[in-house]
Amino acid sequence: MLPYLITAGHRKYASCVPTYLKDTEELPDRYPGLYAAFLKGNFTVHHTSGFHNGVWTDMAIEQSYNKEGKTTLFKGIIQSARTRDKYIKTVPYMSSVSHSAKSMANMLSKCERKKRDASQSSKNVLEKIKLRNMNPFTMDDKESLVNIVTGIILTEQTVLQARELGEAAIEMAKKKNSAAIENP
């Protein structure tokens, strides 16, 4: 599945997968109890009771922690004393979880501030405008596959070679000993 994920352009997620797979392969030796529980199906999280509503831990984090941070937590923070109190009490924990996750994924940098090339920022803005104004159903090139969300265009050949292209990108990252996987 990993090669297809990479070829589809999900490189940020894909860059963590080799580390995840390596850790998973070492699970029987390093954490036999955890491995036994995993084999019994104890790898899902349930927000509510039931048998058919379990989700992976990363999805549970996305559904709760990230959602909370993007929605109600920051709405009306100045106007609502209750929300402000909730924010003040949870920020240290959220920061700790965020820092731990970044550390675990080797994503901590020594310098938090990074200079951005202004021309690259301009190109990014122009690309977003182009994608928003693009109608994928009126393309001249009928032989290509268009992602209607991102606007990424793949040729028939790229789709047919998705596995090989993804595997090549993985090998290139391994050779460079890099967590970043470049687009094939």
C-alpha positions in Angstrom: 0.0 0.0 0.0 2.9 2.3 0.8 4.0 2.8 -2.9 0.5 3.8 -3.9 0.2 6.2 -1.0 3.5 7.9 -2.1 2.5 8.0 -5.8 -0.9 9.5 -4.9 1.1 12.4 -3.3 0.6 11.7 0.4 4.3 12.0 1.1 4.0 13.6 4.6 2.2 10.6 5.9 4.3 8.2 3.9 7.5 9.5 5.4 6.5 8.1 8.8 5.4 4.7 7.5 8.9 3.1 7.1 9.6 4.0 10.8 6.2 2.7 11.8 6.7 -0.5 9.9 10.2 -1.0 11.4 8.9 -0.5 14.9 6.0 -2.9 14.2 8.4 -5.6 13.0 10.4 -5.2 16.2 7.2 -5.4 18.4 7.4 -9.2 19.1 11.0 -8.9 20.5 10.8 -5.5 22.2 7.3 -5.6 23.6 5.9 -9.2 23.6 2.9 -8.3 25.8 1.9 -5.5 23.6 2.4 -7.7 20.5 0.1 -10.4 22.0 -2.6 -7.8 22.7 -2.2 -6.5 19.2 -2.7 -10.0 17.7 -5.9 -10.3 19.8 -7.3 -7.2 18.0 -6.6 -4.6 20.8 -5.3 -2.0 18.4 -8.4 0.2 18.1 -9.8 3.0 20.3 -13.6 3.3 20.9 -15.1 6.7 21.6 -18.3 5.0 22.5 -19.2 1.4 23.4 -19.8 -1.1 20.7 -18.1 -3.6 18.5 -18.0 -2.0 15.1 -17.0 1.6 15.9 -13.3 1.2 16.7 -10.7 3.4 15.0 -6.9 3.4 14.9 -5.2 5.5 17.5 -4.0 8.1 15.1 -7.5 8.5 13.8 -8.8 8.9 17.3 -6.3 11.6 17.9 -7.3 13.3 14.7 -11.0 13.0 15.7 -10.5 14.4 19.2 -7.3 16.3 20.0 -6.8 17.9 16.6 -10.5 18.6 16.1 -10.6 20.3 19.5 -7.6 22.4 18.7 -9.1 23.5 15.4 -12.7 24.2 16.5 -14.3 24.9 19.8 -11.2 25.4 21.8 -10.2 28.6 20.1 -13.7 30.0 19.3 -14.6 32.9 21.5 -11.6 32.6 23.7 -11.7 36.2 24.7 -15.5 36.5 25.1 -16.1 33.2 27.0 -14.6 32.7 30.4 -15.4 29.0 30.3 -13.5 28.5 27.0 -10.6 30.6 28.2 -10.3 28.5 31.3 -10.5 25.3 29.2 -7.8 26.7 27.0 -5.5 27.7 29.8 -5.8 24.4 31.5 -5.3 22.2 28.4 -2.5 24.1 26.6 0.3 22.5 28.7 -1.0 19.0 28.0 -1.6 19.7 24.3 1.9 21.2 24.0 3.4 18.2 25.7 1.5 15.7 23.5 2.5 17.7 20.4 6.1 17.9 21.4 6.2 14.1 22.2 4.6 13.3 18.9 7.1 15.5 17.0 10.0 14.0 19.0 8.8 10.4 18.3 8.6 11.2 14.6 12.0 12.9 14.6 10.4 16.2 13.5 11.9 18.5 16.1 14.1 21.2 14.7 16.8 23.2 16.5 15.5 26.4 14.9 11.8 26.9 15.0 11.8 29.9 12.7 12.6 29.3 9.1 13.1 31.8 6.4 10.9 31.3 3.4 11.8 32.3 -0.1 9.3 35.0 -1.2 9.3 33.8 -4.8 8.3 30.3 -3.6 5.5 31.7 -1.5 4.3 33.6 -4.5 4.4 30.5 -6.6 2.4 28.6 -3.9 -0.3 31.3 -3.8 -0.6 31.3 -7.6 -0.8 27.5 -7.7 -3.6 27.6 -5.1 -5.5 30.2 -7.1 -5.0 28.1 -10.3 -6.3 25.0 -8.5 -9.4 26.7 -7.1 -10.3 28.1 -10.5 -9.8 24.8 -12.3 -12.8 22.8 -13.5 -11.6 19.2 -13.7 -14.6 18.2 -15.8 -13.7 20.5 -18.7 -10.1 19.5 -19.3 -8.7 19.3 -22.8 -6.6 16.3 -22.0 -9.1 13.4 -21.6 -6.4 10.8 -21.2 -5.3 12.1 -17.8 -6.7 11.4 -14.3 -7.4 14.5 -12.3 -7.8 14.6 -8.5 -10.8 16.9 -8.1 -9.7 18.0 -4.6 -6.0 18.9 -5.3 -6.0 19.4 -9.0 -3.0 17.0 -9.4 -3.0 15.5 -12.9 -1.7 12.0 -13.5 -1.2 10.4 -16.8 -2.5 6.9 -17.5 1.1 5.7 -17.5 1.7 7.1 -14.1 -1.4 5.4 -12.7 -0.4 2.1 -14.3 3.1 2.4 -12.8 2.0 3.7 -9.4 3.6 0.8 -7.5 6.9 0.9 -9.2 7.1 4.7 -8.9 6.3 4.6 -5.2 8.8 1.8 -4.6 11.5 3.8 -6.4 10.7 6.8 -4.2 11.0 4.7 -1.0 14.4 3.3 -2.2 15.7 6.8 -2.9 14.7 7.9 0.6 16.4 4.8 2.0 19.6 5.6 0.1 19.6 9.2 1.3 18.7 8.0 4.8 16.0 10.6 4.7 12.6 10.7 6.4 11.3 12.9 3.6 10.0 11.0 0.6 10.1 13.0 -2.7 7.4 12.8 -5.3 8.1 10.1 -7.8 
